[in-house]
């Protein structure tokens, strides 16, 4: 300390000493720098993990919203189709929702969310955007049970839209199949013909699509042929349906002969 205070050349010696000790200082500082680097890596990794988890959760939320949007879009399309179908109907119609399906495989029935309290009546036709689905067969206060046209007990009076030939479309207990039996072999029925309600029997108003002919089976040994048809309604997919109140139209038709 005395030499450093009174000997001017001691400053140069201190400079050389600092030069010699610099590598030692660098070596001594290595652990601290390594610790800082490792700390930064750990912190960055933890931050990346948290950010990754956040992005994953946000992606899942967005995916769920996209799925909801897809479902809402499809639902809007179905509702638009129903509204268009409703506009084509002459009798008043009402939108209802399917809330249940009969689990019995031998009974093709569905349950709707409206019943006696909503002025639903037995025999009321039920349609979707594609055509006739069935008719109401049982009622409670707030629900109604509908027998589909493919039920083995169902029989719908129909006619060929192309030429007006009339027959009965029978349910066979298979969801996508209807049949017309005992059809004369000379009847003009072709594959692709549209079957519509004929209005006979007083259950369904005339002109509603029921099915499309998919096969004409001829038996050379018999005077009749068998017609197989596929329902135009989406019996296993439609959720929103239309209840048609045809009573005013039916009463008007029945009253017309009295005025003549």
ChimeraX attribute file (.defattr): number of C-alpha atoms within 10 A of each C-alpha:
attribute: neighborCount
match mode: 1-to-1
recipient: residues
	/A:1	7
	/A:2	6
	/A:3	10
	/A:4	12
	/A:5	9
	/A:6	9
	/A:7	10
	/A:8	10
	/A:9	10
	/A:10	14
	/A:11	13
	/A:12	10
	/A:13	12
	/A:14	12
	/A:15	11
	/A:16	12
	/A:17	11
	/A:18	13
	/A:19	11
	/A:20	11
	/A:21	12
	/A:22	12
	/A:23	11
	/A:24	12
	/A:25	11
	/A:26	11
	/A:27	11
	/A:28	11
	/A:29	11
	/A:30	12
	/A:31	11
	/A:32	11
	/A:33	12
	/A:34	11
	/A:35	11
	/A:36	12
	/A:37	12
	/A:38	12
	/A:39	12
	/A:40	12
	/A:41	12
	/A:42	12
	/A:43	12
	/A:44	12
	/A:45	12
	/A:46	12
	/A:47	12
	/A:48	12
	/A:49	12
	/A:50	12
	/A:51	12
	/A:52	12
	/A:53	12
	/A:54	12
	/A:55	12
	/A:56	12
	/A:57	12
	/A:58	12
	/A:59	12
	/A:60	12
	/A:61	12
	/A:62	12
	/A:63	12
	/A:64	12
	/A:65	12
	/A:66	12
	/A:67	12
	/A:68	12
	/A:69	12
	/A:70	12
	/A:71	12
	/A:72	12
	/A:73	12
	/A:74	12
	/A:75	14
	/A:76	12
	/A:77	12
	/A:78	18
	/A:79	18
	/A:80	13
	/A:81	15
	/A:82	20
	/A:83	17
	/A:84	12
	/A:85	17
	/A:86	21
	/A:87	12
	/A:88	10
	/A:89	15
	/A:90	12
	/A:91	15
	/A:92	15
	/A:93	20
	/A:94	13
	/A:95	17
	/A:96	15
	/A:97	14
	/A:98	18
	/A:99	13
	/A:100	14
	/A:101	15
	/A:102	14
	/A:103	10
	/A:104	8
	/A:105	11
	/A:106	12
	/A:107	17
	/A:108	24
	/A:109	22
	/A:110	21
	/A:111	20
	/A:112	22
	/A:113	15
	/A:114	22
	/A:115	20
	/A:116	15
	/A:117	11
	/A:118	11
	/A:119	10
	/A:120	22
	/A:121	17
	/A:122	16
	/A:123	17
	/A:124	19
	/A:125	23
	/A:126	25
	/A:127	28
	/A:128	26
	/A:129	23
	/A:130	19
	/A:131	22
	/A:132	27
	/A:133	26
	/A:134	28
	/A:135	26
	/A:136	23
	/A:137	16
	/A:138	17
	/A:139	19
	/A:140	12
	/A:141	13
	/A:142	14
	/A:143	20
	/A:144	22
	/A:145	23
	/A:146	26
	/A:147	24
	/A:148	24
	/A:149	32
	/A:150	28
	/A:151	22
	/A:152	18
	/A:153	14
	/A:154	19
	/A:155	19
	/A:156	26
	/A:157	21
	/A:158	28
	/A:159	25
	/A:160	21
	/A:161	18
	/A:162	13
	/A:163	10
	/A:164	13
	/A:165	14
	/A:166	18
	/A:167	19
	/A:168	20
	/A:169	28
	/A:170	23
	/A:171	22
	/A:172	18
	/A:173	19
	/A:174	15
	/A:175	19
	/A:176	18
	/A:177	21
	/A:178	30
	/A:179	21
	/A:180	20
	/A:181	15
	/A:182	14
	/A:183	18
	/A:184	14
	/A:185	16
	/A:186	9
	/A:187	11
	/A:188	13
	/A:189	20
	/A:190	15
	/A:191	13
	/A:192	14
	/A:193	18
	/A:194	22
	/A:195	29
	/A:196	27
	/A:197	26
	/A:198	25
	/A:199	17
	/A:200	14
	/A:201	9
	/A:202	13
	/A:203	19
	/A:204	25
	/A:205	22
	/A:206	15
	/A:207	16
	/A:208	20
	/A:209	23
	/A:210	27
	/A:211	29
	/A:212	22
	/A:213	22
	/A:214	16
	/A:215	16
	/A:216	16
	/A:217	11
	/A:218	15
	/A:219	10
	/A:220	9
	/A:221	6
	/A:222	10
	/A:223	12
	/A:224	17
	/A:225	20
	/A:226	17
	/A:227	21
	/A:228	20
	/A:229	25
	/A:230	20
	/A:231	24
	/A:232	20
	/A:233	21
	/A:234	17
	/A:235	22
	/A:236	10
	/A:237	8
	/A:238	16
	/A:239	17
	/A:240	18
	/A:241	22
	/A:242	23
	/A:243	22
	/A:244	22
	/A:245	22
	/A:246	20
	/A:247	15
	/A:248	11
	/A:249	14
	/A:250	16
	/A:251	10
	/A:252	11
	/A:253	11
	/A:254	10
	/A:255	11
	/A:256	9
	/A:257	8
	/A:258	7
	/A:259	5
	/A:260	5
